């Protein structure tokens, strides 16, 4: 688990120089989603290690193998509206909370499993 946080710090310093800053809400969403995967019997530890994120202007992608083509979901946080996009389908969420993300747990897990193969 230490490796992920080291990569997060390195990525964060790269992003700051490019004008992209990962927010606390985005880290929270990543941690909630990864925890949901860890609690599911459908994921092995080796698969959990492959899950990470990539910050872009305007969106926060949760990916497998740092591959844009293996996007599990996209968190979009705006001033007035927040979305979680799963398989190109946007779902409005009130806030980045465990309860809001859990409403989409099955779709997120399904997306992750389909991208792991």
Short mmCIF file of the C-alpha atoms (twelve columns), coordinates in Angstrom:
data_MODEL
# 
_entry.id   MODEL 
# 
loop_
_atom_site.group_PDB 
_atom_site.id 
_atom_site.type_symbol 
_atom_site.label_atom_id 
_atom_site.label_alt_id 
_atom_site.label_comp_id 
_atom_site.label_asym_id 
_atom_site.label_seq_id 
_atom_site.Cartn_x 
_atom_site.Cartn_y 
_atom_site.Cartn_z 
_atom_site.pdbx_PDB_model_num 
ATOM 1   C CA . UNK A 1   0.000   0.000   0.000   1 
ATOM 2   C CA . UNK A 2   2.948   2.291   0.619   1 
ATOM 3   C CA . UNK A 3   3.774   2.319   -3.118  1 
ATOM 4   C CA . UNK A 4   0.429   3.869   -4.049  1 
ATOM 5   C CA . UNK A 5   0.884   6.786   -1.668  1 
ATOM 6   C CA . UNK A 6   4.444   7.385   -2.868  1 
ATOM 7   C CA . UNK A 7   3.139   7.515   -6.453  1 
ATOM 8   C CA . UNK A 8   0.363   9.870   -5.336  1 
ATOM 9   C CA . UNK A 9   2.919   12.324  -3.893  1 
ATOM 10  C CA . UNK A 10  5.059   12.184  -7.044  1 
ATOM 11  C CA . UNK A 11  2.023   12.639  -9.276  1 
ATOM 12  C CA . UNK A 12  0.760   15.495  -7.122  1 
ATOM 13  C CA . UNK A 13  4.018   17.419  -7.507  1 
ATOM 14  C CA . UNK A 14  3.918   16.903  -11.299 1 
ATOM 15  C CA . UNK A 15  0.296   18.060  -11.445 1 
ATOM 16  C CA . UNK A 16  0.899   21.211  -9.426  1 
ATOM 17  C CA . UNK A 17  3.518   22.319  -11.941 1 
ATOM 18  C CA . UNK A 18  0.965   21.789  -14.745 1 
ATOM 19  C CA . UNK A 19  -1.778  23.742  -12.969 1 
ATOM 20  C CA . UNK A 20  -3.786  20.644  -12.014 1 
ATOM 21  C CA . UNK A 21  -4.483  20.149  -8.316  1 
ATOM 22  C CA . UNK A 22  -6.122  17.033  -6.923  1 
ATOM 23  C CA . UNK A 23  -8.745  18.029  -4.376  1 
ATOM 24  C CA . UNK A 24  -9.544  16.375  -1.073  1 
ATOM 25  C CA . UNK A 25  -12.927 15.355  -2.531  1 
ATOM 26  C CA . UNK A 26  -11.215 13.516  -5.398  1 
ATOM 27  C CA . UNK A 27  -8.880  11.660  -3.020  1 
ATOM 28  C CA . UNK A 28  -11.919 10.826  -0.902  1 
ATOM 29  C CA . UNK A 29  -13.796 9.420   -3.906  1 
ATOM 30  C CA . UNK A 30  -10.780 7.307   -4.873  1 
ATOM 31  C CA . UNK A 31  -10.421 5.941   -1.338  1 
ATOM 32  C CA . UNK A 32  -14.142 5.171   -1.003  1 
ATOM 33  C CA . UNK A 33  -14.218 3.343   -4.336  1 
ATOM 34  C CA . UNK A 34  -11.034 1.392   -3.679  1 
ATOM 35  C CA . UNK A 35  -12.348 0.436   -0.222  1 
ATOM 36  C CA . UNK A 36  -15.554 -0.864  -1.829  1 
ATOM 37  C CA . UNK A 37  -13.403 -3.041  -4.108  1 
ATOM 38  C CA . UNK A 38  -11.339 -4.295  -1.159  1 
ATOM 39  C CA . UNK A 39  -14.519 -5.220  0.727   1 
ATOM 40  C CA . UNK A 40  -15.829 -7.175  -2.253  1 
ATOM 41  C CA . UNK A 41  -14.884 -10.828 -2.567  1 
ATOM 42  C CA . UNK A 42  -14.647 -10.321 -6.341  1 
ATOM 43  C CA . UNK A 43  -11.190 -8.664  -6.191  1 
ATOM 44  C CA . UNK A 44  -7.798  -10.146 -5.394  1 
ATOM 45  C CA . UNK A 45  -5.098  -8.078  -3.699  1 
ATOM 46  C CA . UNK A 46  -3.018  -8.140  -6.883  1 
ATOM 47  C CA . UNK A 47  -5.947  -6.630  -8.787  1 
ATOM 48  C CA . UNK A 48  -6.416  -3.907  -6.162  1 
ATOM 49  C CA . UNK A 49  -2.792  -2.862  -6.629  1 
ATOM 50  C CA . UNK A 50  -3.502  -2.185  -10.322 1 
ATOM 51  C CA . UNK A 51  -6.148  0.444   -9.528  1 
ATOM 52  C CA . UNK A 52  -5.044  4.062   -9.511  1 
ATOM 53  C CA . UNK A 53  -6.112  7.450   -10.748 1 
ATOM 54  C CA . UNK A 54  -5.219  10.172  -13.185 1 
ATOM 55  C CA . UNK A 55  -6.090  13.800  -12.683 1 
ATOM 56  C CA . UNK A 56  -6.964  15.948  -15.661 1 
ATOM 57  C CA . UNK A 57  -8.344  19.433  -15.925 1 
ATOM 58  C CA . UNK A 58  -12.039 19.072  -15.206 1 
ATOM 59  C CA . UNK A 59  -12.054 15.369  -14.309 1 
ATOM 60  C CA . UNK A 60  -10.555 12.709  -12.090 1 
ATOM 61  C CA . UNK A 61  -10.344 9.238   -13.657 1 
ATOM 62  C CA . UNK A 62  -10.063 6.006   -11.707 1 
ATOM 63  C CA . UNK A 63  -8.130  3.610   -13.917 1 
ATOM 64  C CA . UNK A 64  -6.627  0.171   -14.092 1 
ATOM 65  C CA . UNK A 65  -2.925  -0.056  -14.952 1 
ATOM 66  C CA . UNK A 66  -2.829  3.751   -15.446 1 
ATOM 67  C CA . UNK A 67  -4.467  3.099   -18.823 1 
ATOM 68  C CA . UNK A 68  -7.061  5.578   -20.129 1 
ATOM 69  C CA . UNK A 69  -8.731  2.764   -22.067 1 
ATOM 70  C CA . UNK A 70  -9.345  0.924   -18.781 1 
ATOM 71  C CA . UNK A 71  -11.334 3.665   -17.070 1 
ATOM 72  C CA . UNK A 72  -13.511 2.408   -14.207 1 
ATOM 73  C CA . UNK A 73  -15.200 5.745   -13.634 1 
ATOM 74  C CA . UNK A 74  -14.706 9.464   -13.897 1 
ATOM 75  C CA . UNK A 75  -15.437 11.854  -11.038 1 
ATOM 76  C CA . UNK A 76  -16.466 15.315  -12.210 1 
ATOM 77  C CA . UNK A 77  -16.713 17.946  -9.491  1 
ATOM 78  C CA . UNK A 78  -18.027 21.353  -10.445 1 
ATOM 79  C CA . UNK A 79  -19.230 24.325  -8.471  1 
ATOM 80  C CA . UNK A 80  -22.937 23.579  -8.782  1 
ATOM 81  C CA . UNK A 81  -23.109 19.924  -9.864  1 
ATOM 82  C CA . UNK A 82  -21.121 16.729  -9.292  1 
ATOM 83  C CA . UNK A 83  -21.155 13.610  -11.436 1 
ATOM 84  C CA . UNK A 84  -19.793 10.131  -11.452 1 
ATOM 85  C CA . UNK A 85  -19.502 8.808   -14.997 1 
ATOM 86  C CA . UNK A 86  -19.515 5.027   -15.405 1 
ATOM 87  C CA . UNK A 87  -19.297 3.473   -18.875 1 
ATOM 88  C CA . UNK A 88  -19.987 6.866   -20.494 1 
ATOM 89  C CA . UNK A 89  -23.195 7.298   -18.476 1 
ATOM 90  C CA . UNK A 90  -23.300 10.297  -16.129 1 
ATOM 91  C CA . UNK A 91  -24.952 9.985   -12.739 1 
ATOM 92  C CA . UNK A 92  -25.479 13.164  -10.754 1 
ATOM 93  C CA . UNK A 93  -24.359 12.957  -7.138  1 
ATOM 94  C CA . UNK A 94  -25.207 15.492  -4.455  1 
ATOM 95  C CA . UNK A 95  -21.781 15.385  -2.861  1 
ATOM 96  C CA . UNK A 96  -18.726 13.161  -2.715  1 
ATOM 97  C CA . UNK A 97  -19.783 10.981  0.208   1 
ATOM 98  C CA . UNK A 98  -19.718 7.292   1.006   1 
ATOM 99  C CA . UNK A 99  -23.524 7.183   0.766   1 
ATOM 100 C CA . UNK A 100 -23.651 8.855   -2.673  1 
ATOM 101 C CA . UNK A 101 -20.878 6.713   -4.144  1 
ATOM 102 C CA . UNK A 102 -22.345 3.535   -2.651  1 
ATOM 103 C CA . UNK A 103 -25.554 4.157   -4.627  1 
ATOM 104 C CA . UNK A 104 -23.501 3.315   -7.725  1 
ATOM 105 C CA . UNK A 105 -21.439 0.498   -6.187  1 
ATOM 106 C CA . UNK A 106 -22.722 -2.288  -8.453  1 
ATOM 107 C CA . UNK A 107 -22.079 -0.320  -11.650 1 
ATOM 108 C CA . UNK A 108 -18.595 0.697   -10.452 1 
ATOM 109 C CA . UNK A 109 -17.668 -2.883  -9.513  1 
ATOM 110 C CA . UNK A 110 -19.028 -4.170  -12.821 1 
ATOM 111 C CA . UNK A 111 -16.990 -1.585  -14.728 1 
ATOM 112 C CA . UNK A 112 -13.830 -2.501  -12.828 1 
ATOM 113 C CA . UNK A 113 -14.290 -6.227  -13.388 1 
ATOM 114 C CA . UNK A 114 -14.840 -5.768  -17.117 1 
ATOM 115 C CA . UNK A 115 -11.660 -3.670  -17.361 1 
ATOM 116 C CA . UNK A 116 -9.486  -6.059  -15.340 1 
ATOM 117 C CA . UNK A 117 -9.500  -8.741  -18.013 1 
# 
